[in-house]
Amino acid sequence: MNVVVIGGGAAGLTAALVLGRARHRVTVIDDKTHRNATVTEFHGFPTRDATAPNRFRDDAVAELNEYGVQVLHSPVTGARSTDRDVTIDVADGTTFHADAVVLATGVRDELPPVDGLADRWGKSVFNCPFCDGWEYRDQPVVVIDAGPGAASLADMVRSWTPLVTVVAASDIAALVGEGSALTHVVVGNGESIAATAAFLKAPAVPRSSIAVDLGCEVDEDGYIVTSDTGATSNPLVWAAGDVRRPPPMPHQVVLAAADGSAAAIAIHKAFVSAGDGRLRSAHLV
């Protein structure tokens, strides 16, 4: 069957791999607006620890080529669904008709307007201590409070280092250090706080507009509502990765990949159960 995967991160690429190996015709549409685009390396993924995200994606695409999976780099400009298929329009003018769709569109981080933060995002400023805490164990770090939960994040970071200072984003004048490194944080009164890394607590906004266009239920924050295997309220659409993982569910590359695999297997099982290949009945449980 024809399956379109929207999103070229760990969730989407894993879904495409599993579906391709199950002999489906798979197209990945990736607009290359990856959440970890500025990240130097990710951690916590066995055999891929300390891998650069762009290297991970390149390796994954090379593997997909072995199974005939098509990868297109273009934004989606339109999406609509009937009870028989889903139509996806992309910016280059191409239109795809799919028997099923996987939405792996992820989230975007709302970075506060702090001087020097964006240049260090993913290099010396992070959001996840499980991903990057080890590298800064026993070193002085700052937790930047730009959203609810900063105190809890600081408590978590203290598992790696006791040298934690919490500072409100509005009180920070600049993050300072050579290149993308961090050596200290300057606050509004001119005080300098030593820090080799910062952990940011800020809102993450799910990229779920395509899901809304396809009639998928989303929660009050915009996260796609799914079953454990990613099934949405649209019987032709599954979701995988961060876009279906509202707080306090963690966001990690390895978890996104697992989501993609679960969604792909669920799609294949649904096709087999349908017999004629048409997914008609609601499958969100």
C-alpha positions as CSV (number, residue, x, y, z in Angstrom):
1,M,0.0,0.0,0.0
2,N,1.0,3.7,-0.3
3,V,2.1,5.3,2.9
4,V,3.3,8.8,3.3
5,V,5.5,9.7,6.3
6,I,5.6,13.4,7.1
7,G,8.8,14.3,9.1
8,G,12.4,13.2,8.6
9,G,13.6,12.8,12.2
10,A,14.1,9.6,14.2
11,A,10.3,8.8,14.4
12,G,9.6,9.3,10.7
13,L,12.7,7.6,9.4
14,T,12.2,4.6,11.6
15,A,8.5,4.3,10.6
16,A,9.6,4.5,6.9
17,L,12.3,1.8,7.5
18,V,9.8,-0.7,9.1
19,L,7.1,0.0,6.5
20,G,9.6,-0.3,3.6
21,R,10.8,-3.6,4.9
22,A,7.2,-4.7,5.1
23,R,7.0,-4.1,1.3
24,H,4.9,-1.0,1.3
25,R,5.4,1.9,-1.1
26,V,6.7,4.6,1.2
27,T,7.4,8.3,0.7
28,V,9.0,10.5,3.4
29,I,8.3,14.2,3.1
30,D,10.8,16.1,5.2
31,D,10.9,19.9,5.3
32,K,14.3,19.7,7.2
33,T,13.1,21.9,10.1
34,H,14.4,19.4,12.7
35,R,14.2,20.3,16.4
36,N,17.8,19.1,16.8
37,A,19.2,20.8,13.7
38,T,21.7,22.8,15.8
39,V,22.6,19.9,18.1
40,T,26.2,18.7,18.0
41,E,25.5,15.2,19.2
42,F,22.7,13.2,20.8
43,H,23.0,10.6,23.6
44,G,21.2,7.7,25.1
45,F,20.7,5.6,21.9
46,P,22.6,2.3,22.1
47,T,25.3,2.0,19.4
48,R,24.6,5.6,18.3
49,D,25.7,7.4,21.5
50,A,27.4,10.8,20.8
51,T,26.2,10.7,17.1
52,A,25.6,14.0,15.2
53,P,21.9,14.2,14.3
54,N,22.8,15.0,10.6
55,R,25.0,11.9,10.5
56,F,22.1,9.9,11.9
57,R,19.7,11.2,9.3
58,D,22.1,10.7,6.4
59,D,22.8,7.1,7.5
60,A,19.0,6.4,7.9
61,V,18.2,7.8,4.4
62,A,21.0,5.6,2.9
63,E,19.3,2.6,4.5
64,L,15.9,3.6,3.2
65,N,17.3,3.7,-0.3
66,E,17.9,-0.1,0.0
67,Y,14.1,-0.6,0.4
68,G,13.0,1.8,-2.4
69,V,11.7,4.4,0.0
70,Q,11.4,7.8,-1.6
71,V,12.6,10.9,0.4
72,L,11.4,14.3,-0.7
73,H,12.7,17.5,0.9
74,S,9.8,20.0,0.7
75,P,7.3,21.6,3.0
76,V,3.7,20.3,3.0
77,T,1.3,23.0,1.7
78,G,-2.0,21.1,2.0
79,A,-3.6,18.0,3.4
80,R,-7.0,16.6,3.2
81,S,-8.7,13.2,3.9
82,T,-11.6,11.2,2.7
83,D,-12.7,7.9,4.1
84,R,-10.6,6.1,1.5
85,D,-7.3,8.0,1.2
86,V,-5.3,11.0,2.2
87,T,-4.0,13.7,-0.2
88,I,-0.8,15.6,0.5
89,D,0.3,18.6,-1.5
90,V,3.9,19.8,-1.3
91,A,5.6,23.1,-2.2
92,D,7.2,21.8,-5.4
93,G,3.7,21.1,-6.8
94,T,3.7,17.4,-6.3
95,T,0.6,15.7,-4.9
96,F,0.6,12.4,-3.1
97,H,-2.3,10.1,-2.5
98,A,-1.8,7.7,0.5
99,D,-3.6,4.8,1.9
100,A,-2.2,5.8,5.3
101,V,-0.1,8.6,6.7
102,V,2.4,8.9,9.6
103,L,2.7,12.3,11.1
104,A,6.2,12.7,12.7
105,T,6.3,16.4,12.6
106,G,7.8,16.9,16.0
107,V,7.8,20.1,18.1
108,R,9.6,23.4,18.1
109,D,11.2,25.0,21.2
110,E,10.2,28.6,22.0
111,L,13.6,30.0,22.9
112,P,13.5,33.2,25.0
113,P,15.2,36.3,23.5
114,V,18.4,36.0,25.6
115,D,21.5,37.3,24.0
116,G,23.8,34.4,23.1
117,L,21.3,31.7,23.7
118,A,20.3,30.8,20.1
119,D,23.9,30.5,19.1
120,R,24.6,28.0,21.8
121,W,21.3,26.0,21.5
122,G,22.2,22.3,21.3
123,K,25.9,23.0,21.9
124,S,26.2,24.4,25.5
125,V,22.5,25.1,26.2
126,F,20.2,22.1,26.4
127,N,16.7,21.1,27.5
128,C,17.2,17.5,28.6
129,P,19.7,16.4,31.3
130,F,19.2,12.8,30.4
131,C,20.5,13.7,26.9
132,D,23.4,16.0,28.0
133,G,23.8,16.0,31.8
134,W,26.7,13.4,31.8
135,E,29.0,15.7,29.9
136,Y,28.6,18.4,32.6
137,R,28.7,16.3,35.7
138,D,30.1,18.1,38.7
139,Q,30.5,21.3,36.8
140,P,28.7,24.6,37.4
141,V,25.5,24.9,35.3
142,V,22.6,27.3,35.1
143,V,18.9,26.4,34.7
144,I,17.1,29.1,32.7
145,D,13.6,29.6,33.9
146,A,11.5,30.5,30.8
147,G,8.4,28.4,31.6
148,P,6.6,26.3,34.2
149,G,8.7,23.5,35.7
150,A,12.1,25.1,36.0
151,A,12.4,24.2,39.7
152,S,11.7,20.6,39.0
153,L,14.3,20.7,36.1
154,A,16.9,22.1,38.5
155,D,16.2,19.3,41.0
156,M,16.7,16.8,38.2
157,V,19.9,18.4,37.0
158,R,21.3,18.2,40.6
159,S,21.5,14.4,40.0
160,W,24.5,15.2,37.7
161,T,26.0,18.2,39.5
162,P,25.3,20.0,42.8
163,L,26.5,23.3,41.3
164,V,23.1,24.5,39.9
165,T,21.9,28.1,39.8
166,V,18.3,28.9,38.7
167,V,18.0,32.2,36.9
168,A,14.8,33.7,35.3
169,A,15.3,34.3,31.5
170,S,14.1,37.8,32.0
171,D,17.0,38.5,34.4
172,I,19.7,37.4,32.0
173,A,21.6,40.0,30.1
174,A,23.8,37.6,28.1
175,L,25.3,34.1,27.8
176,V,29.1,34.5,27.3
177,G,31.9,32.2,26.1
178,E,34.2,31.7,23.2
179,G,32.3,30.5,20.1
180,S,29.4,28.2,21.1
181,A,31.0,27.4,24.5
182,L,29.6,28.8,27.7
183,T,31.8,30.1,30.5
184,H,29.4,32.4,32.4
185,V,26.0,34.0,32.5
186,V,25.7,37.8,33.0
187,V,22.5,38.9,34.8
188,G,20.9,42.3,34.7
189,N,22.7,43.8,37.6
190,G,26.1,43.0,36.0
191,E,26.8,39.9,38.2
192,S,28.6,37.1,36.4
193,I,27.6,33.5,37.2
194,A,30.1,30.8,36.3
195,A,28.5,28.1,34.1
196,T,29.9,25.6,31.5
197,A,26.3,24.7,30.4
198,A,22.8,25.8,30.8
199,F,19.6,23.8,30.8
200,L,16.5,25.7,29.6
201,K,12.9,25.2,30.7
202,A,10.8,26.7,28.0
203,P,7.6,25.8,26.1
204,A,7.7,23.3,23.3
205,V,5.0,23.8,20.7
206,P,3.8,20.7,18.8
207,R,3.8,21.1,15.0
208,S,0.3,19.6,14.6
209,S,-1.3,21.9,11.9
210,I,-1.3,19.0,9.4
211,A,-3.0,16.8,11.9
212,V,-5.7,19.5,12.4
213,D,-6.2,19.7,8.7
214,L,-6.8,16.0,8.6
215,G,-9.3,16.1,11.4
216,C,-7.2,14.4,14.0
217,E,-8.0,15.2,17.6
218,V,-5.4,17.3,19.4
219,D,-5.3,18.3,23.1
220,E,-5.5,21.8,24.5
221,D,-1.8,22.3,23.9
222,G,-1.9,21.0,20.3
223,Y,-0.4,17.6,20.9
224,I,-2.0,14.9,18.7
225,V,-4.1,12.5,20.8
226,T,-3.3,8.9,20.0
227,S,-3.4,5.3,21.2
228,D,-0.3,3.6,22.5
229,T,0.7,2.7,19.0
230,G,0.1,6.1,17.5
231,A,-3.4,5.7,16.1
232,T,-5.3,9.0,15.8
233,S,-9.0,9.8,15.5
234,N,-8.6,9.7,11.7
235,P,-8.5,6.0,10.8
236,L,-6.0,6.7,8.0
237,V,-3.5,8.6,10.2
238,W,-1.0,7.7,12.8
239,A,1.4,9.9,14.7
240,A,4.8,9.2,16.1
241,G,7.5,11.0,18.1
242,D,7.3,14.3,20.1
243,V,4.2,15.6,18.4
244,R,2.2,12.9,20.3
245,R,4.1,13.1,23.6
246,P,2.7,15.9,25.8
247,P,4.4,16.7,29.1
248,P,5.4,15.0,31.3
249,M,6.2,12.4,28.6
250,P,9.9,12.6,27.8
251,H,11.3,13.6,24.5
252,Q,14.4,11.6,23.3
253,V,15.7,10.3,20.0
254,V,15.5,6.7,21.1
255,L,11.9,7.1,22.2
256,A,10.9,8.8,18.9
257,A,12.4,5.9,17.0
258,A,10.4,3.5,19.1
259,D,7.3,5.4,18.4
260,G,8.0,5.3,14.7
261,S,8.4,1.5,14.8
262,A,5.2,1.0,16.8
263,A,3.2,3.1,14.4
264,A,4.6,1.3,11.4
265,I,3.8,-2.1,12.8
266,A,0.3,-0.9,13.7
267,I,-0.3,0.3,10.2
268,H,0.8,-3.0,8.6
269,K,-1.5,-4.9,11.0
270,A,-4.4,-2.6,10.1
271,F,-3.9,-3.2,6.4
272,V,-3.7,-7.0,7.0
273,S,-6.9,-6.9,9.1
274,A,-8.7,-4.8,6.5
275,G,-8.2,-7.5,3.9
276,D,-8.9,-5.2,0.9
277,G,-6.3,-2.7,2.1
278,R,-8.9,0.0,3.0
279,L,-8.8,1.4,6.5
280,R,-12.3,2.5,7.2
281,S,-13.2,2.0,10.9
282,A,-11.9,4.3,13.6
283,H,-8.9,2.8,15.4
284,L,-8.1,5.2,18.2
285,V,-8.5,3.4,21.5
